Amino acid sequence: MFFDTHTHLNFPEFAGDLSEVVARAKDAGVFRMIVVGTDFETSVRAIEMAEKHSELFAAVGWHPSGALDAPDDIRPIFRKLLDHPKVVAVGETGLENQRLRNSGCGAEREAHEKQVQRRLFVQHLHLAEESGLNVVVHHRQALDDVLELMEPFRNSVRAQFHCFVGSEAELRRVFETGNVASFTGILTYKNAGDLRDVFRTAQLEQVMFETDCPYLAPVPLRGKRCEPAHLIETVRLAAELKQIAMEDFGRITCATAQRLFPKLH
């Protein structure tokens, strides 16, 4: 049994066949899927989907790439969602530096958006602390800044560092600060040898897996719409890298997910 700890089944790519997608996931051995919001509308949709499908759970938050579209304070509108029994986490939140660096928007605009992203992230951390939930963190080229902002919450909020692709030293920092790293289909890519080497060093009890679907389909499915059933391709390779039986691998990683997200049952 495996859990897909980060999906975007609330995106339009799944509007026509969600029930079939969930059924294929279960047939493949993926029995729990977290549907992650990227703004208020997709967060509400994640909850609605979780209400209809016992296998689905929700995370609610506002993605840093859309920070400039967010209200000045998201806490009032999100606070009312966090008590829902199927909301297991706050997020997707965090910081996004890569897109800013490549946008050519100019230094002043970049500085302003960074400031807004940081304010939004801290609001998510406050929501997590208030609710007793943990956070789903986007940290592309922003690990140092993310850890800096999380430091005041170190004793009350932990994080899933979603779609981890960093170095061995960065992975150690994630673990040493009490957090969890989550790996995607990128682990299977031909040019991801360095990431596989990093994964071999990981403490298995601090690791989770995700598809980030509809993105990042694993080999041999690259170029296709990713879906939770495809998680099995990634975990099969990961189990080989760790030289552990799939049954044990599933048991350990699911237990990790349930510790970080206690409402995921």
N, C-alpha and C positions, 0 to 999 in steps of 0.2 A: 504494500500500500504506500502511495506517495501523495504529497500535497503540492499543488502548484501555488506558491505563495505570492505570486504577483501576475495578475492577468488584467487585460483591458477588454473583457467580454462585453463591457458597456459601450464599446465603440461601434460605429456603424457597420464595420466589417462583419459583425456577427448578428446583425438585425434579422437576417432571414432564416437562420438555422441554429439558433442557440440551443434548443432542446437536443438536437442531433449532436452538437458539439459536446454538450455535457454527457450524453450517453456514450460517445466515443471515448471520452476521458475515463469514465468508469470502466469501460471494457478494457482499457489499457492499464488500469490499476491506479488511476489518479482519482481519489475519492473526495478530496477537498480542494476548492479553488477560491482564492481571495480576489475579488473584483475591486480594482483600485480606482478611486475617483481622481480626476485631474482638475476639477472645478466644482462649484456647487451642483450644477445640473447633472454632471456625470456621477457625482457622489450619491445624489438622490436615486439616480437610475440604478446604481450598484445595490443600494438597499432594496429597491423594488424587485430586482432580479433575485436577490438572496431570499426574499420572502416567498418567491415562487419555486425556488429550487433548493432542496435541503442540502445539496452539495456545495452551494455557493455562500460565501461570506463577503463582507464589505469592508473596505478602508475608505475613509472620507477625508478629503483635503484638496488643496489647490496647488497645482504643479508650478514650480518656479519659472518655467518658460512662459507662463501666462501671468506672471506677477503684476504686470502693469494693468491688467484687466480686472484685478481683484479689488474688492472694497478696501478702504483704508484699514478696516479692522474686520477680519473674517470671523472672529470669535462668536459674535452674537448669532450668526446664521448657522454656524456649524455646531455650536454647543447643543442645540436641540436634537442633533442627530446621534450624538455619542452614546446616549443611553439605550439605543436600539439593541436588542439582544444579539443581532447578527453583525453589528459593527465591531470589528476585532482590533482596529488600529486607526491611527491618525495619519493621513498622507494620501497621496504622494506629496511630499514636501521636500525641502532642501534647497540646494543652490545649483545653478547651471552656469558654469563659466565658459565651456567650450563654444556654445552657440554665440555668446557675447563676443568672444575673441575673434570669431570668424564672421561677424555680422557687418563689420565696417561702419558701425553706427557713430563712431566718434567717441573721444575720451569722455566728454561731458555726459553724453547719453548713457554710455556704458557705466559710468560711476553712479548715475542716478538709478539705473535699473538694478545694479548690485545692491544699493541701499534698500530699495523696495523689496528685493528678494530676501535680504537679511531680516527685515522687519516682519515679513510674512512668515518666514521660517520660525522666528522666535514666537510668534503668535501660535503656530502649531504646537510648539513645545509647551507653551502654557496650557493649551487645551489638553495635551497628553497628560501633563502633570495633574490637572484638575480631575480628569476622568479616570486616571489610573491605567490608561492604555499606553502602548508604546507606539513608535513612529516608523513609517516607511520612508526611507531617505534616498533622495536622488542627489548624487554628489559628483557629477561629471567635472573633472579637473578642479575640484573644490574641496577635497578631503580636509585640508588644513583648516579652512574657514568653517566647514561644518562642525568639526570637532571643537573648535574654539567656541562656537555659539552654543554647543551642547554642554560645555563644561559646567555651567551653573546648574544644570539639570542632571548631572551625572548620577546622583543618588536616587533620582525619581523617575527617569525616563531612559529607556533603552531603545536601540534602533536596529532595524533591518537595513543594512547597507545594500541597497537594491542594485542588481546588475554589476556586481563587483568585477573589475578588470584591472586592478592595480597591482603593485609590486608586492613582494614578500614582506618588505618593511611596512608597507601601508596596511597589509592584512594583519600584521602583528599589532599595529596601533588600533585597528578596529576591535580586535579581540581584547587587548589590554584595557580598553575603556569600557568593557562589559557588553559589547555589541555583537551582532551577528552579520556575517557576510552571506550574500545570496548570489548564486551563480546561474547563468542562463545558457542557452544554446551556443553562445560564443565559445564556450569551453570546447566544443566539437570542431571548430573551424580549423582549417589546414594551417593558417598563419597564427594560430593561438598557442603555439608551443610554450611560450613563456608563461602564459596563464595556466596551462596545465602543470608546469613545474611549480608555480605558486600554489595551486590547489593541492598538490601532493604534500605540501608542508602544513596544510590547514588542520586545525583541531576539528574533528568531525562533529563534535557536540556543539560547535559554534557555526555550523554551516546549514544553509537551506538552499532549496532549488526553486526555480521559477521559469516560466516561458517568456514573460513580458509580451505575451501575444496581444495583437496579431504580428508583432515584430519578432526578429531574431530566430527564425526557424532553424533548428539544428541540422547538421549534416545527417542524413542525406536528403533533407527536405528544404534546403536553402532556396530562396526565391519564391516559395509558396507562402500562403497565409499560415502563420503559426497558430496552433491551438493547444489546449492543455494536454491532449493525448500525446503530443510530440515531446512532452517532458521526459518520457521514457528513454528516448534516444540520448538525452543528456545524462540522466542518472545512470544509465547502463555504462557509459564511458567513465563517469566519475567513480563508479564502484570498481571498475577495472583499475583505474589509477590508484585507488586506495587498497586494492586487492582484498575486497570484502564482498561477501555474498549479497545479492540484491535484497533478500529478505531482511538481513541485518541492517543494510544501508537504509532501507525504507523506514524501519523501526526507529533508528537513531535520529534520522533527519526529521521525521514527523514529530518525535518527542521534542526536538529543538524548537520546531514551529509552535507547538502547543505551549511550551514554556514562555516564549516571547509573546504569543497571542493567546492568553488563557481562555478567551471566549470561543476559540476555534476548537470545536469538539466533534 
